[in-house]
Amino acid sequence: MKSNKINTVGKEVIQFEINALKNLKKYLNNDFVNIIKTIISCKSGKVIVSGVGKSGIIARKWAATFSSTGTPSFYLDPSNASHGDMGQISANDVVVLISNSGQSEELKNIIQYTSRNKNIKLIGITSKKESILYQNSNISFLIPNIKEAGPENIVPTSSTTTQLALGDAIAIACMTQKKFTKFDFKKFHPSGSLSIKLKTVGDLMLTRRKIPIVNENINMRKALKIINSKNLGVLIVNDKNGNTSGIITDGDVKRIAQKYDKFENLVIKKVMKKNPLSVEENTLAASALSIMNTKKITTLCVHRKRKIKKTVGMLHMHDILKSNIT
């Protein structure tokens, strides 16, 4: 087969699936809205997703995406459900069944089981309005009956693409309605590169007694002892009201020592750098690192909400780099 013909086949498949997605978009209606409302209202239960064959693979993806975006969910194998795993479905759960034909034998037992319990909501996703699944669901969503890509219309391609996209649409719609933020997302992804990218200043900063805070009226002799004992190379300076008024680093101390003969008696207020940079504790650590690089500094004060003068933490560049944030 020639290369140009191979490319043509590939493009035709992709175009089939693009057309399928465009068609799916037209099908989003009140049934879609009702699905979102039903899933969001499922607070004391869980969302259980099931399907057979390729639809089963898509169902696993739905469940994984739901769980990672704040909707507790798991995949139920329909065959195992008929041999004891049906007990995983309980009152107040929402069951989502995905089947292009809506007639899969393996799903019939789940349909029967849920129909006997009024406290279980069944959502059916199918392309056949006359199917058992469509007719027996509390909420039925009709996906377009489309032609599959490839010869003879036999390989599940366009249909599974629409199922996958619909699951993503439902998950993101629920996520948006729940006001699920990137910080919530981070809780469900504690490991890996995604978690690293979502680390905030608050995750890495020094707090409370670990912050080297001194009063602005102490002399440099005392400041020098404290900066050496804390071993952080920096002091945060507060005024009598507890507001941060300045900062001084070991590099500043060296410059001061070269400039003044008897620098030990100087009041720190006279030689400190005033109005140090401060970032809000929910700032992404990567953004804080960018500020440090731009300003050519190694330390940032950290404040909470809009209280810029109240230092609640201190962030050092080393803490960011140790977390593999670049």
C-alpha positions, 0 to 999 in steps of 0.5 A: 500500500502506498504511503499517500493511501495510508494517510488517506485512510487515517484521515478518513477515520479521523474525519468520521469521528469528527463528524460523530462528535459534531453530531453528538453535540446536537444531542445535548439537551435536557436529558444531559442536564438531568444526568448532571443534576442526578449525579450532583445530588448523589451525595450519600451514594456513589456513581457506578458505571458499567458496560460490555466490550468496548463500551466497558472499556469506555465505562472504566474511563468514565469512572476514573474521570469521575473519581478524579474530579470529585465524584466518587465512582467505580466500574462494575463488571457486568458479568461479575455483577451477575455472580455476586458483585451486584451487592456493590450497588446499594440504596442512593447510588446512581448506576450508569450503563453504556451500551450502543445497542442497549440490548446487551445480555450482560446488562439485563440483570443490572437493569432488573436489579435497579428497577426493583429499588426505587432509591437507585437511579439508572442512567442509560446511554444508548443509540437505540430508543426502542432498546431495553436499556432506553425503555427502563432507565430513569434517565435515558440519553440517546447518542447518535446512531452513526456509521463506524469508520472503516470497511463494513461499518463493523469496528467500534470506532466513531461510537466509542469516540462519542461515548468517551467524549460524552463521559468527559462532558458529564464529568467536567459539567459536574466538576464545574457545578461543584466548583471543583478547583485545581486545589481539590484536584491536587488532593486526588493526585498526590503523586506524579508530575501533576501533583508537583505542578499543583504544589502551592507556596503553602505546601512548601513554606516554613511556618510558625516558630520555624520562621526567623522573625525578629523585631526591627529595634534589635541591634545587628549583634543580636541579629547576627547571632539569630541569623547564624543559629537559624541557619537559613541565611535570612531574617524577617523583620517585624515592627511593634505591631507584628507587621512585616517591615523588612528583611535582611540576608547574610549577604546584606550583613556582609555588605553592612560589615564592609560599609560600617566600622561598628556595625554591631551596634546598628539598629536593624531597622536602619539597614534592613531592606524595607517592604520585602516581596510577599506572595499569597499562600495559595500561589503556585510554587512554580509562580513563586519560583518565577518571581524569585528568578525575575527579582534575583532573590532567594526568599519570599514572605508569605501572607494569607488572603489580602493581609500582605503585612502579616507574614504567616510563612517564609519560602526559600528557593531551596525548598522549591527546588527540592520539590523538583519544581522548575 
